[in-house]
Amino acid sequence: MKAFVFPGQGSQFVGMGKDLYDNNPLAKELFDKADEVLGFKITDIMFAGTDEQLKETKVTQPAVFLHSVISALCLGDEFKPDMAAGHSLGEFSALVAAGAINFEDGLKLVAARANAMQRACEKNPGTMAAIIGLPDETIEKICKEISDNGEVVVPANYNCPGQLVISGSKESIKTACEKLTEAGAKRALPLAVGGAFHSPFMQLAKDELQKAIEATDFHEPKCPVYQNVDAKPHTNPAEIKSNLIAQLTSSVRWTKSVQNMIADGADEFVECGPGHALQGMIRRIDRSVNAHGIQ
């Protein structure tokens, strides 16, 4: 069985999507539509902008979403997912590609998400760090100890065994990195991100995005979509909406999502979108499956 997976923020690069735009009429049509919907020429930044321009959250998220969704849709009849999933932002790409949300509504939601997250970051500054080489339980325990002392630090992204990203205030992340290094982490690496994503610091963004999600039409997708908040397959539009609203302040349970897809029969994973981060994570979760990008 074939699972299609969609990456999140951080996989972007200048030039992304240009080949598709130049060589595929459907891609050109969808990219031109995106410029119109967003009210600025995101294609100029994606195809020939600077790294700095592309790193702005309001640009990055729609850019990664567009490259991912359009890559999938341009496969035509070859896009036959038995199941789908996306990492953080990628969940929106997965839902659009699988037909749960139409292209234009999905793009509007991603733009709303990016702007809401930017505002939340400005109001509640925070950061994230990748912890390498420690069991999840150890990281969870140390995060809880620090949080019990009045700080905010939580597990944010369960990426693969031995790699968990934590999120919280700058001070608590610094404390956590020190304590986790003492506990035996191979690396505790602060990330160059705009804020404390997938933590209580995103409550403001969640409240904003909830209104936009509730006002959007969702449909039953053509295949189950394994969602970040519970790592389980969903096809019910009301459940999908509810999980998507919870996503911004909840952990991304990527390891468990992939394990559940494999348990349900997935033996081939196709990454749609820029970069190959998910392929690496999937191989570290289970080496027996075939993980590749679009051929």
Secondary structure, DSSP 8 states (H G I E B T S, - for coil): -EEEEE--TT---TTTTHHHHHH-HHHHHHHHHHHHHHTS-HHHHHHH--HHHHHSHHHHHHHHHHHHHHHHHTTGGG---SEEEESTTHHHHHHHHTTSS-HHHHHHHHHHHHHHHHHHHHHS--EEEEEESS-HHHHHHHHHHHHHTT--EEEEEEEETTEEEEEE-HHHHHHHHHHHHHTT-SEEEE---SS-TTSGGGHHHHHHHHHHHHTS-----SS-EE-TTT--EE--HHHHHHHHHHGGGS-B-HHHHHHHHHHTT--EEEE-SSSSHHHHHHHHH-TTSEEEE--
